[in-house]
Amino acid sequence: MIQVARKGAVVTSVSLALCLAAAACSSSSSSSTPSSTTSTSASASSSAVSVTISITQLTRDFSAMSTLKPLASAGKGNVAAILPDTVTSARYTEFDAPYLTQALTAAGLTSSQFSVQNAQGSDATELSDAQAAITKGASVLIMDPLDSGVGAQIETYAAAHGVKVIDYDRLTLGGSRAYYVSFNNVLVGTKIGQGFTACAAAWHVTKPNVLVMKGDPTDNNATLFAQGYLGVLDPFFSSGKYVNVGEPAGTWTPTVAESEFQQAFTAHKNINSVLTPNDENAAPIITYLQRVGVKAKTFPVTGQDATLVGLQNILSGYQCGTVYKPIYIEAQAAVALAMFLRAGKTPPAALVNGSVTDTKTNTPVPSVLGTPEWVTTANMNSTVIADNFVKASQLCVGQYAADCKAAGISL
């Protein structure tokens, strides 16, 4: 498990001495003026550009990225971003890839100076993509490892070639990355657990018999999520207020999650609630519950990622809520780190706001950690809709139109 520590947001700055004109630089070496005059002339022809950015500046309009352009001029090599798959969450294609592209472009890199790829769920592809990017001149990798095994391989290869790596969203246990960017994943789990308890009370489930589901056990984030929600639920189990009916092995594959649930539900007819760690796993379970006649607001189900189907299930009363992680913060944070590393500079403490411990090596990893939000019908309009994460025109269709109106969401 990763131990998370927060640091104060102290704004620091990195100054880059940039030459504003190539002619001025060459004149300082060829001029016949005395050395003191030459020094003055060189000083006058150069400008110290202060580059400062904090995590609080990473807003939905990406405006803070333009402050990184001096780093683009000073840096060397390319930035390569490698995402893991298209199955565990739709976020990687719908949001991470375009957000990373937008941030890299706004930070001053041209399309020939960066790449954004997806490993399509293959360890071999992720490794070969990383090796190919380094061969093509990448000096920084932004990498979301499918698992710590391939992540460590990539980071060993990168280190051997003088390339810096930023772990994106998942930490590579036993790795050698320079920085880690994610959300506070224990807090993600805590919010899922708190959302479950609030929902069970609101839906009048007096004795929750809970199936506690988990993500893929090879994913360190799944471990952290479980740490968070079990930290909330375990006291209820210990006191006898809730019953822990079981904890399946865990998966990020929705069809497998559905199968795990159906097996447990068939074996234990007393199950009246399920803690699910993301919307993708929750969706087929909810469809199954509807098929067997379970009514709305009677069987608590949780989620994460604020997917379209997850939000619609919340509106219709079949899902308690979902954890929303503003991915634009994560993408911009990763790009900001990459720009500093590409320029050979240390990122400011106002950006690097936390630390996590790689428990395999007991090594502290400087980190940028965003704050997740629990979304229900009460704040859906002011969070995911306001951020344009999901469009109201997509959400409020057909049977969900009346639910949107009741939640204060208008087209």
C-alpha positions in Angstrom: 0.0 0.0 0.0 1.2 3.5 -0.7 1.5 5.9 2.1 0.4 9.4 1.1 1.8 12.6 2.6 0.7 16.2 1.8 3.0 19.1 1.7 2.2 22.8 1.9 1.5 24.6 -1.3 4.5 27.0 -1.2 4.9 28.8 -4.4 8.4 28.6 -5.8 9.8 29.6 -9.1 12.4 28.3 -11.5 14.3 31.0 -13.4 15.6 30.2 -16.8 18.2 32.4 -18.3 17.2 32.5 -22.0 19.0 34.3 -24.8 16.4 36.4 -26.6 18.4 36.8 -29.8 20.9 34.5 -31.5 22.7 37.5 -33.0 23.1 39.0 -29.5 24.6 35.8 -28.2 27.2 35.5 -31.0 28.1 39.2 -30.8 29.2 38.7 -27.2 31.9 36.3 -28.3 33.0 38.1 -31.4 32.8 41.7 -30.2 36.1 43.7 -29.8 34.6 45.6 -26.8 36.4 45.2 -23.5 35.2 42.2 -21.4 33.3 44.3 -18.9 31.3 45.9 -21.7 30.8 42.5 -23.3 29.5 41.1 -20.0 27.1 44.1 -19.7 26.0 43.7 -23.3 25.4 39.9 -22.9 23.4 40.6 -19.7 21.3 43.2 -21.5 20.6 40.9 -24.4 19.4 38.1 -22.1 16.3 37.9 -20.0 15.6 35.9 -16.8 12.2 34.4 -17.4 10.5 33.2 -14.2 8.4 30.0 -14.6 6.0 29.3 -11.8 3.0 27.0 -11.7 1.0 25.4 -8.9 -1.6 22.7 -8.9 -4.3 25.2 -8.1 -3.7 26.9 -11.5 -4.6 23.7 -13.4 -8.1 24.7 -14.4 -10.4 23.4 -17.1 -9.4 26.1 -19.5 -5.7 24.9 -19.7 -4.6 28.6 -19.5 -1.7 27.9 -17.1 0.0 25.7 -19.7 1.1 28.8 -21.7 3.3 29.9 -18.7 5.5 26.8 -19.5 6.5 28.0 -23.0 9.9 29.3 -21.9 10.7 25.7 -20.8 9.8 24.5 -24.3 12.4 26.7 -25.7 15.0 25.6 -23.2 14.3 21.9 -23.3 15.7 19.1 -25.4 14.2 15.9 -26.8 10.6 14.8 -27.2 7.9 13.9 -24.6 6.1 10.5 -25.1 2.9 9.7 -23.3 1.9 6.0 -23.1 -1.6 5.1 -21.9 -2.5 1.5 -20.8 -5.7 0.3 -22.5 -9.2 1.1 -23.7 -11.1 -1.5 -21.6 -10.6 -0.7 -17.8 -12.0 2.8 -18.4 -13.2 4.8 -21.3 -11.4 7.8 -19.8 -8.1 7.0 -21.6 -9.4 7.6 -25.1 -12.1 10.1 -24.3 -10.2 12.3 -21.9 -6.6 11.5 -21.1 -5.3 11.3 -24.7 -6.9 14.6 -25.9 -6.2 16.4 -22.6 -2.5 15.4 -22.8 -2.3 16.5 -26.4 -4.0 19.8 -25.5 -1.7 20.4 -22.6 1.5 19.6 -24.5 0.5 21.8 -27.4 -0.5 24.7 -25.0 2.9 24.3 -23.3 4.7 25.2 -26.5 5.6 21.8 -28.1 4.9 21.1 -31.7 3.3 17.9 -32.9 6.7 16.6 -33.9 8.0 17.0 -30.3 5.5 14.7 -28.5 3.4 11.6 -29.0 0.4 10.1 -27.2 -0.1 6.3 -27.6 -2.2 3.6 -26.1 -0.8 0.1 -25.4 -4.2 -1.5 -26.0 -3.9 -3.7 -22.9 -0.7 -5.4 -23.9 2.4 -5.4 -21.7 4.6 -6.2 -24.8 3.1 -3.3 -26.7 3.6 -0.9 -23.8 7.2 -1.9 -23.6 7.9 -1.7 -27.3 6.1 1.6 -27.5 8.4 3.0 -24.8 11.5 1.6 -26.4 10.5 3.0 -29.8 9.7 6.5 -28.3 13.2 6.6 -26.7 14.8 5.5 -30.0 13.0 8.4 -31.7 14.4 10.9 -29.2 12.1 11.0 -26.2 13.8 12.6 -23.2 10.8 12.2 -21.0 8.1 9.5 -20.7 4.7 10.0 -19.2 3.7 6.4 -18.6 0.6 4.7 -17.1 1.8 1.1 -16.5 -0.6 -1.8 -17.2 1.1 -3.4 -14.2 4.2 -2.8 -12.1 6.1 -5.6 -13.9 6.1 -3.9 -17.3 6.4 -0.5 -15.6 9.6 -1.5 -13.9 11.0 -2.9 -17.2 10.2 0.4 -19.0 11.8 2.4 -16.2 15.0 0.3 -16.2 15.3 0.7 -19.9 14.6 4.5 -19.7 17.2 5.0 -17.0 19.8 3.2 -19.0 19.2 5.7 -21.9 19.1 8.8 -19.7 15.3 9.3 -20.0 13.2 10.5 -17.1 9.9 8.8 -16.4 6.7 10.2 -14.8 4.3 7.5 -13.5 0.9 8.6 -14.6 -2.2 7.5 -12.6 -0.6 4.2 -11.4 2.6 3.9 -9.4 5.1 1.4 -10.6 6.0 -0.6 -7.5 9.8 -1.4 -7.6 10.2 1.3 -10.3 12.6 4.2 -10.7 10.4 7.0 -11.9 11.3 10.6 -11.1 7.7 11.7 -10.2 4.2 10.3 -9.8 1.0 12.0 -10.9 -2.4 10.9 -9.8 -5.2 11.6 -7.4 -5.1 10.7 -3.7 -6.2 7.1 -4.3 -6.8 6.1 -0.7 -9.1 9.2 -0.5 -10.8 7.9 -3.7 -11.6 4.7 -1.8 -12.6 6.6 1.3 -15.1 8.6 -0.7 -16.6 5.5 -2.2 -17.0 4.0 1.3 -18.5 7.2 2.7 -20.8 7.4 -0.3 -22.0 3.9 0.3 -22.8 4.5 4.0 -24.7 7.7 3.2 -26.6 5.9 0.4 -27.5 2.9 2.5 -29.0 5.3 5.1 -30.8 7.4 2.5 -32.3 4.3 0.8 -33.3 2.9 4.2 -31.3 -0.3 3.9 -31.3 -1.0 7.6 -29.0 -4.1 7.6 -26.6 -3.9 4.6 -25.4 -7.3 3.6 -22.5 -6.1 1.4 -20.6 -7.8 -1.3 -17.3 -6.0 -1.4 -15.8 -6.0 -4.8 -12.3 -4.9 -5.9 -10.3 -3.9 -8.9 -7.6 -6.1 -10.5 -5.2 -7.2 -7.7 -2.2 -6.5 -9.9 -3.2 -2.8 -10.1 -1.7 -0.9 -7.1 -4.5 1.6 -7.4 -7.1 -1.1 -6.7 -5.2 -1.9 -3.5 -5.3 1.8 -2.5 -9.0 2.1 -3.3 -9.8 -0.9 -1.2 -7.7 0.4 1.6 -9.8 3.5 1.6 -13.3 2.0 1.4 -12.5 -0.9 3.8 -11.3 1.7 6.2 -14.8 3.1 6.2 -16.7 -0.2 6.1 -14.7 -2.3 8.5 -16.0 -0.6 11.7 -19.5 -1.2 10.5 -18.7 -4.9 9.9 -17.0 -5.2 13.3 -20.0 -3.6 15.1 -22.4 -5.9 13.3 -24.3 -3.0 11.7 -23.2 -4.3 8.3 -22.4 -7.8 7.2 -19.5 -8.5 4.9 -20.9 -11.3 2.7 -17.7 -11.7 0.7 -14.8 -10.2 -1.2 -14.3 -11.7 -4.7 -10.8 -11.8 -6.2 -11.2 -8.5 -8.1 -11.0 -7.4 -11.8 -11.3 -4.4 -14.0 -13.1 -6.4 -16.7 -16.8 -5.7 -16.5 -17.9 -9.1 -17.8 -15.8 -10.8 -15.1 -17.2 -8.4 -12.5 -20.7 -9.3 -13.5 -19.8 -13.0 -13.3 -18.3 -12.6 -9.8 -21.4 -10.8 -8.6 -23.9 -13.3 -10.1 -22.0 -16.2 -8.5 -22.0 -14.5 -5.1 -25.7 -13.3 -5.4 -26.8 -16.8 -6.3 -24.9 -18.3 -3.4 -26.0 -15.6 -0.9 -29.6 -14.4 -1.4 -29.2 -12.1 1.6 -27.0 -9.7 -0.4 -28.8 -6.4 -0.6 -25.9 -4.1 -1.6 -22.6 -4.1 -3.4 -19.6 -1.9 -3.2 -18.1 -1.7 -6.7 -14.9 0.2 -7.3 -15.8 1.8 -10.7 -18.7 2.6 -13.0 -17.6 0.1 -15.7 -17.9 -2.8 -13.3 -21.1 -1.5 -11.8 -23.0 -1.1 -15.0 -23.5 -4.8 -15.9 -24.3 -5.6 -12.3 -27.0 -2.9 -12.3 -28.4 -4.3 -15.6 -28.6 -7.7 -14.0 -30.3 -6.4 -10.9 -32.9 -4.6 -13.1 -33.4 -7.8 -15.0 -34.2 -9.7 -11.8 -36.7 -7.1 -10.6 -34.7 -5.0 -8.1 -36.3 -1.6 -7.8 -34.6 1.8 -7.8 -33.2 3.2 -4.5 -33.3 -0.2 -2.7 -30.0 -1.8 -3.6 -26.9 0.5 -3.0 -24.2 0.2 -5.7 -21.1 2.5 -5.9 -18.8 3.6 -8.7 -15.9 5.7 -9.9 -14.9 7.6 -13.0 -18.1 9.6 -13.7 -18.9 7.7 -16.9 -22.0 8.5 -18.9 -23.6 5.2 -18.0 -22.6 5.7 -14.3 -24.2 9.1 -14.2 -27.3 7.9 -15.8 -27.5 5.0 -13.3 -27.2 7.6 -10.5 -30.0 9.7 -12.0 -32.3 6.7 -12.3 -31.6 5.6 -8.7 -29.6 2.5 -9.3 -26.2 3.8 -8.3 -25.4 5.8 -5.2 -22.8 8.0 -6.7 -19.4 8.0 -8.4 -16.0 9.4 -7.7 -15.1 12.1 -10.2 -11.5 12.8 -10.8 -11.0 15.9 -13.0 -8.6 14.4 -15.5 -7.7 17.8 -16.9 -5.8 18.4 -13.6 -3.9 15.1 -13.9 -3.0 15.6 -17.6 -1.8 19.2 -17.1 0.2 18.2 -14.0 2.0 15.4 -15.9 2.8 17.8 -18.8 4.0 20.5 -16.4 6.4 18.0 -14.8 7.6 16.8 -18.2 8.3 20.3 -19.3 10.5 21.0 -16.3 12.3 17.7 -16.6 12.8 18.2 -20.4 14.5 21.5 -19.6 16.6 20.0 -16.9 14.9 21.9 -14.1 13.4 21.0 -10.8 9.6 21.3 -10.7 8.3 23.8 -8.0 7.0 22.7 -4.7 3.7 24.4 -5.5 3.2 21.8 -8.1 4.7 18.8 -6.4 2.3 18.9 -3.4 2.7 15.4 -2.0 4.7 12.2 -1.6 3.9 8.6 -1.8 6.0 5.6 -0.7 6.9 2.8 -3.1 6.3 0.0 -0.6 8.4 -2.5 -2.6 11.5 -0.4 -2.3 10.4 1.8 0.7 11.3 4.8 -1.4 9.5 8.1 -1.2 8.3 9.4 -4.5 7.6 13.1 -5.0 4.1 13.4 -6.3 1.3 15.6 -7.7 -1.9 14.5 -6.1 -5.3 15.9 -7.1 -8.4 15.8 -4.9 -11.3 13.6 -6.0 -15.0 14.4 -5.6 -18.0 12.3 -4.8 -20.8 13.1 -7.3 -24.5 12.5 -6.8 -27.6 14.1 -8.3 -27.1 17.0 -5.8 -23.8 18.2 -7.3 -23.7 16.6 -10.8 -24.5 19.9 -12.5 -21.8 21.9 -10.7 -19.1 19.3 -11.3 -19.1 17.0 -14.3 -21.5 19.0 -16.3 -19.8 22.4 -15.5 -16.4 20.8 -16.5 -17.9 19.5 -19.7 -16.7 16.1 -18.7 -20.1 14.8 -19.8 -22.4 16.9 -21.9 -26.0 17.5 -20.7 -27.1 16.8 -24.3 -25.7 13.3 -24.0 -26.8 12.6 -20.4 -30.3 13.9 -20.5 -31.8 11.8 -23.2 -34.9 9.6 -23.3 -35.9 8.3 -19.9 -33.2 10.4 -18.2 -34.7 13.8 -19.3 -37.0 14.0 -16.3 -34.3 12.9 -13.9 -32.0 15.6 -15.2 -34.7 18.2 -14.7 -35.2 17.0 -11.2 -31.4 17.3 -10.6 -31.3 20.9 -11.9 -29.5 19.9 -15.1 -30.8 21.7 -18.3 -29.8 21.4 -21.9 
